[in-house]
Amino acid sequence: FFILFTMSSKVTAKVDFHKDNGPNEPSDDIYCLVDPEGYAKWQNDKSVPLVNVVEAFHIYKEHSGQPAKISEDDMSRILGTKDEQLAITKILEEGKIEENKAFKC
């Protein structure tokens, strides 16, 4: 687990996406950071701009206990696209928010 430090008082949460790659390959666990209120609004109204939902247009994975942006190749392999906006939309649609992992930034 990690803590993101900024000078604002916004609450941020993770939306986790899990891809099972079968019995002989490790699974992929990635996430993006969202504003929980913006995410809730977006779930009910997809016309809400993603800029009001995500904290940054980045997708992360844990690497040695620290967040690391995933590569374009990993994004394509895991999510089927190299377009970060489409990839984030898929995470938001199919992922699960970790509400108990919300933290103040």
matplotlib code that plots the C-alpha trace (Angstrom):
import matplotlib.pyplot as plt

x = [0.0, 1.2, 0.3, 0.2, 1.2, 0.0, -0.9, -4.6, -7.3, -9.0, -9.9, -8.6, -9.5, -8.2, -10.2, -8.7, -8.8, -7.8, -7.1, -6.7, -4.3, -5.0, -3.4, 0.2, 0.6, 0.5, -2.5, -2.4, -3.5, -3.6, -5.4, -6.2, -6.8, -10.2, -12.2, -14.8, -17.6, -16.7, -16.6, -20.0, -21.5, -19.8, -21.2, -24.7, -24.0, -21.3, -21.4, -19.5, -16.0, -13.2, -11.2, -13.8, -13.4, -9.7, -6.9, -4.5, -4.6, -2.2, -2.6, -0.5, 0.7, 2.5, 6.2, 8.3, 5.5, 5.6, 3.3, 4.7, 3.0, 2.4, 4.0, 2.1, 2.8, 1.4, -1.6, -2.2, -1.8, -4.0, -6.7, -6.5, -5.7, -2.7, -5.2, -4.9, -8.4, -10.0, -8.0, -9.0, -12.6, -12.4, -10.9, -13.7, -16.4, -15.0, -12.9, -13.9, -13.4, -11.5, -13.6, -11.9, -8.6, -9.7, -7.2, -6.7, -4.1]
y = [0.0, 3.5, 7.0, 9.8, 13.2, 16.4, 19.8, 19.5, 18.0, 15.9, 12.3, 9.8, 6.1, 3.2, 1.4, -2.0, -4.2, -7.9, -10.0, -13.7, -15.1, -18.8, -21.4, -21.2, -17.4, -14.8, -12.6, -8.9, -6.4, -2.7, 0.4, 4.0, 6.7, 8.4, 11.0, 8.8, 11.4, 11.9, 8.1, 7.6, 10.3, 8.8, 5.3, 6.8, 9.2, 8.3, 11.8, 13.0, 13.9, 11.5, 14.6, 14.9, 11.3, 10.3, 12.0, 11.5, 9.7, 7.1, 3.3, 1.8, -1.6, -2.4, -2.9, -3.8, -2.3, 1.0, 2.3, 2.2, 3.3, 0.4, 0.3, 0.7, -2.9, -4.0, -1.8, -3.4, -7.0, -6.5, -4.1, -4.7, -1.1, 1.3, 4.2, 5.3, 6.9, 3.7, 1.6, 3.8, 3.6, -0.2, -0.1, 2.2, 0.0, -3.4, -2.6, -2.4, 0.7, 0.2, 2.5, 1.5, 2.5, 6.1, 8.5, 12.2, 13.7]
z = [0.0, -0.6, 0.3, -2.3, -0.9, -2.4, -1.0, -1.6, 0.7, -2.0, -1.2, -3.7, -4.1, -6.2, -8.9, -9.2, -12.3, -12.2, -15.2, -14.7, -17.3, -16.7, -14.5, -15.9, -16.0, -13.2, -13.1, -13.8, -11.2, -12.2, -11.0, -11.6, -9.0, -8.9, -7.1, -5.4, -5.9, -9.6, -10.1, -8.5, -10.8, -13.8, -13.0, -13.2, -16.1, -18.7, -20.1, -17.1, -18.5, -17.3, -16.3, -13.5, -12.5, -12.6, -10.7, -13.6, -16.9, -15.7, -15.0, -12.3, -11.0, -7.8, -8.3, -5.2, -3.0, -4.9, -7.7, -11.2, -14.4, -16.7, -20.1, -23.4, -24.2, -20.8, -21.4, -24.8, -23.4, -20.3, -21.6, -25.4, -26.3, -26.3, -26.0, -22.4, -22.3, -23.6, -21.1, -18.2, -19.3, -19.3, -15.7, -14.5, -16.1, -15.1, -12.0, -8.4, -6.2, -3.0, -0.9, 2.3, 0.7, 0.1, 1.5, 1.8, -0.4]

ax = plt.figure().add_subplot(projection="3d")
ax.plot(x, y, z, "-o")
ax.set_aspect("equal")
plt.show()
